Amino acid sequence: ARPPAMSVHLGDPVISKLVNIIMLSGKKTAAQRIVDRSMWILKSEFRVASPVAFLHDAVDAAKPIMETRSVTRGGKRYQVPIPCPPARQTSLSLKFIR
């Protein structure tokens, strides 16, 4: 069997963000093909019932809760932990998965 020609989950913001992260040199169609093929492989070879739900679970598992920011106090730089906003959590987890 062959992978599908076009993505059926283009309305999903997480998949759209993943396509944009994978994209190199503005080649969005090639990135969509890579994502579609990976979803097809998950479904056909690894017998995952819902590859989209699988991706969402992986993104949720990889989300960071805290991140560090550099703060200068008294001429020294310190790494201070701060909570990570939800949108940044999702984009960081997709970059980790990439």
N, C-alpha and C positions, 0 to 999 in steps of 0.2 A: 504494500500500500504506500501511497505517496502522501506527504504532508499537504495540508490545505493551501490553496493559492493565496488567499487573503485572510487576515486576522478577523476573527469574529468577536474579539473582546476589545475593540478599539475604544469603546466608551469607558473602559476602566482606567481611572487616573493613575493607578500604580503601574499598570502595564505600559501606559503611555510614557510615564516617567522612566521606566526601565528601557524602553526603546530609545528615548532621548539620551540616556546615559551610555548605552551601547553604541549609539551612532558616532561614526568617525567621518570627518570631512564633509558633513552635510548629507551623507548617504543614508537617508531615512528608510528608504525602501529595503535596502540591504539589512538594516538593523531590524526592521519589522519581520523580514524573512528569518533572521536568526532567532528572534523571540518565538515566532510561530513554529519553527522547526523544533526548538527546545520544548515547547508545550506539547507538540505532537510526540516527541520522544518520551516525555514523561507519561503520556497517556498510553502509547502503544507498547513500549518496551518495559517500562517500570510499573505498568498497571495502576497508575494513579487515577482515581475516579474523576477528580476535578483538578486539573493542573492550575487553574486560576486560584482556587482555594488553597492549594499547596503553596503557591507563590505568596499569597497573603499571610499564611502561617509562618513561612520562612522570614518574611519581612518583619512580622511582629516579634519573632524570636531574636532577630538581629538588632532590634532597635536599642540604641543607647539611652540610658535614663539621664546621665550626667555627662557634661563635657568640661574641659578646662579652658580657661581664658587667661591670657597673660596680663598681669596688673603690675604697674610700676609704683613702688612705694619706697621713698627714701633712697632713690637711685638704684634700687635692686628690683629685679623682675621676679614675680612669684606666679606660679600656676594656681589659679583659684577655681575650684569646682563650682559650676552653676548648672541649674536644670536645663535640659535640652528641650526646646519647643517641639511640639508634635510634627510640624511640617519638616523641620530639620531632622528629626528622628527618622522619618520615612526616607528622606533623600540620603542620609548617611547610611542607613541599612541597605538601600539599593546599591550604593557605591561599595559597601563591604561585600555584598553578594556578587557584584560584577566580577 
